């Protein structure tokens, strides 16, 4: 995946997570409880675009953050 896109998706995930008051620790713990082996450190790397995000991880993050793909891909302030 394109580095710029990965970085933007990571930033969007971070913004969504922070907007609901969830820490990286809590998000990674919830992912682990659902069978996705992501540490807090890995979550931090995803959020800054230093680690690839896999489809199964993306689906779980979407569920846990109770958001939609538009917010993840385009940002919470997406217009139109």
N, C-alpha and C positions, 0 to 999 in steps of 0.2 A: 504494500500500500504506500501511497505517496506520503512522505514525511510531513508535509504541510497539513494534509488531511488528518493524519494520525494525531498531530499536535492539536488541531482544532477540536477533534472529537474528544480528546483527553481533557481539554479545557472546558468543553461543554459538560462533560460528566462531572468534573469538579464543581462547576457552577451549580448544577442541579443538586449535587450532594450537599454542598454548603447551604443552598437555599432552604433545604429541609432540616438543617442542623445535624447532619450525619457526619461522623468522622470517618477517616480512611479505615481506622481499626474496626469500626462497626460494620462498614460496608464489606471489608474483606472477611470478617467473621461470618456475616450472613451468606456470602458467596461460598465459604468453606462448608457451612451447614447444608448447603444445597449441592455439595459434591464438586465444587470448583476450587481447586487448590491455588488460591491467590493470597499472598501475604500482603501486609500493609505496605511493605517496601515495593512490591510489584504493582500495587494499586497506585502508589505515588509515581512510579515510572510510566504507567499508562497515562496518568493525568498530565504529564509533561511531554508525552510523545516519545519516550525512550524505550517503550516495550510495545510490541504488537498486541492487538486486541483480537481475540478469536471470536468467531460467530457465537459459540455457545456461551462465552463470557458476556458478550454484548447482550444477548437475550436475557440472561440472569440479571445483569445490571439494570436493564430496562425495567424488569419486573420489580426488583428490590427498590429502585428509586421511584417506582410508580409514575413513569413518564412515558413519552412516546418517542418514536425514532426521529421525528422532525426535531425535537428538542436536543436529542443526542447528536444528530448530524449537522444541524444548522444553528443550534443555540436556543436558549429559552426566550430570547427576544426576537425570534424570527417573525418577519412581517409577511402578510399575505398568504 
